[in-house]
Amino acid sequence: MAVYFVDSSALVKRYVSEIGSAWVVNLFDPVLNNEVLIAAITGVEIVAAMTRRARGGSISVTDATAACNQFRSDLLSEYQIVEVTENIINSAMALAQARGLRGYDAVQLAAGCALNILCITHGLSGVNFVSADDELNKAAASEGLIIENPVKGGILTWCKLPHQNGVFACR
């Protein structure tokens, strides 16, 4: 079992066929027994992305509606939700300032970092941070997260793991 934190730039690929979709869909293969977590704000981002694509004409209104409905259904059973707490908001503000991230990207990263700390504290492997956003992935790597980019076939594009003595080691 692996733990994946999936941001909206990657998760949208489960609902719209594009580069990286097959990789994201594979995360949900029951044989793999993966744990997939998303930030509570991801729902807003997914619905907004679908609606904007329909308005822009890249997908039909019918397909956008179906994708939003499927996402809402999956939200009830397929994902574990990382609630956006005051600590995550404070961390997101610091990350936005330090890394120059957009607001929701900073919240996504703060939630992924909080989850990573929780996993490591409980003796689990670090979380796999899944995003199709290179800028966000670079910031996540700087925070010590394992990065997987579905657009690049899940290749670990940046990978710095905290080592026991505080030094970062590449994997």
N, C-alpha and C positions, 0 to 999 in steps of 0.2 A: 504494500500500500504506500502511495505517495500522497503528499498534501500539496495541493495547488491553490494558489490565490490567483484568480483570473480577473483582470481588469476589463472594462467595457470594450476597449479597442480589439481585444482578442475574443471576448465572449460573443460579440455581434456576429462573428464568423460562424457561429453555430446556427444562426438564423438566416443569414444571407450568404449565398454561395460566392466566394471570392478566394483569392490566394490565402492559404492558411486554413481554410474551412475544414478540410479533411483532417488536419492535425488536431484542431480543436474538437471536432466530433469524436475522434479517437480517444480523447481524455475520458469520455463517458462510457467507454466500453466496460460493461459489468465485470468482465474477466479480470480487468486491471485493478478493480477495487479501489480506485482513486477517491480521495476526499477533495471535493471542489468547493472552495469558499469564495464568496464575493462580498464586496462592501455594500452596505445598505443603499448607498447612492447609485449603485450600478443599474438598478431598475429604471431610474429616471434617465440615465444616459442611454440605455438600450432603447427605450420607447422614443426618446428624442431623436436618436440616430435613425430609427426606422421611419419615423414621421418625416424627417427632413429629406431622407432619400426618396420617399414617395412624392413629396412636394417638388423635389428637384428632377423627378422623372427617371431616376436610375432604377427604381423598382415601382411596380404598380401599387396603387392604393390597396387593392385586394391582397397582394402579397405582403405589404406592410402590415395590414390589419391582421392577417393570419400569423405573421411572425410575432407581432406584439401579443396576440392571444396565446400562442405557443409559449412564449417567454413567461407570461404571467402564470400559465399552468406549471411550467418547469420550476418557477420560483417557489412554488408550494412544496416541492418534493426533491428537486435535483440539486439544490444548492444549500450550503450552510451560510448563514448571513453573519457578517462581521458588523456589529452595530457601530455607529459613529458616535463615540463617546466624547466627553470633554477632553480627555487625554489625547484622543486621536485628532481632534480639532486643533489642540495646542501644538501637537507634533506636526500636523499638516501646515500650520502657519510658519513654523520654523523651517520646514522643508521647502515651502514655497519661496521663502526669503533666501535660504542658503543655496538652493538649486535652480532658482528661477522658473519653477514649474507653474503651470496653469492651476487654478483653484482645485478643480475636481481631481486632476492628476496628483496633486499634493495629498489630497484626502485618500486616494487609492493607495499611494505609496505609504502613507502613515498607517493605514489599516494593514497592509502587507507586512510592514515592519513589526507592528504589534503582534500579529499572528506568528511571525517568525520567532520572536522572543518567547512567546507562549510555547511553541513547539520545542524549541531548544531547552527551555526551562523544564519541560516534562520529559526530557530524554529522547525526543524524536528528532529525526533529521530536519534540517532547515526546510522552510517552505519553498516551493518552486513558484516564482513570481512570473506570471504569464501575461505578456503585453505585446502588442504589435506596434507600440510607440517607441521609436528609438531614443528619443529624448528622455522619456520616462524610464526606459530600461537602463540608460546610462546613469541616471540618478539612483535607481534601485541598486545597481551594482556598487555604486559608491557607498551605499548604506549596508553593503555586505550580503545582499540577497542573491540567490541563485536565479538567473534570468533565463527564461525560455521565450523565444519569439516565434509564434506559429507561421509568420510570413517567411521566415528563414528555416522552416522545417523543424522548429523546436530546438535549433542549434543554440547552445549556450553562448550567446553573443558577448556577454560580459559575465565574468564569474569570479567574484571575490568572496571567499567564505571566511568568517572569523575563525582564527585558529586559537587554540587554547591559551597561548601566551600573548594574545592580543595582536599578533601579526596576521596580515591577510595572506592567504595562500590561494593560488589559482588551482582550479580543478579541471 
